[in-house]
């Protein structure tokens, strides 16, 4: 009889643990409205950081034109520069740009940033960084954006 009592208590403890685990999981799951709010807040904060970084980069490299991007492709900014290279009597157009965008919200519950860098008509990088909305950490996004902008500046300075 003692074994059966211990067995019943063990089963009860197991069921209580499962119920507690289920409650904790439900608390972690965000509602659709909470996910939308979290995405919007993250998008605004990250796109403002993108704009600040690219405005600072333009200050160091005259000739770049800054523009904000707001639309179907996403939110962020880009800098663009057209140079002319004279070689053996020929004029060549040299196109450089850096574009950083927060992509529009899709079916996946993520916040994603896309970076595209081109220097003198050559794509130097095309990168993506994303996080799930329930684990969203804005400082990590800001660090990644800083790294991409610094990397682009270093490569641009080396090639001009």
RAKA-V213707 format. One record per backbone hydrogen bond with DSSP energy under -1.0 kcal/mol. NH is the residue of the N-H (numbers start at 0). CO is the residue of the C=O. If there is no record, write none. Layout:
nh;co
NH;CO
NH;CO
This chain:
nh;co
4;0
5;1
6;2
7;3
8;4
9;5
10;6
11;7
12;8
13;9
14;10
15;11
16;12
17;13
18;14
19;15
20;16
21;17
22;18
23;19
24;20
25;21
26;22
27;23
28;24
34;30
35;31
36;32
37;33
38;34
39;35
40;36
41;37
42;38
43;39
44;40
45;41
46;42
47;43
48;44
49;45
50;46
51;47
52;48
53;49
54;50
55;51
56;52
57;53
58;54
60;56
63;60
64;79
66;77
68;75
70;73
74;101
75;68
76;99
77;66
78;97
79;64
80;95
82;93
84;91
86;89
89;86
91;84
93;82
95;80
96;117
97;78
98;115
99;76
100;113
101;74
102;111
109;107
110;130
112;128
113;100
114;126
115;98
116;124
117;96
118;121
120;94
121;118
123;116
124;116
126;114
128;112
130;110
132;108
134;131
135;132
140;136
141;137
142;138
143;139
144;140
145;141
146;142
147;143
148;144
149;145
150;146
151;147
152;148
153;149
154;150
155;151
156;152
157;153
158;154
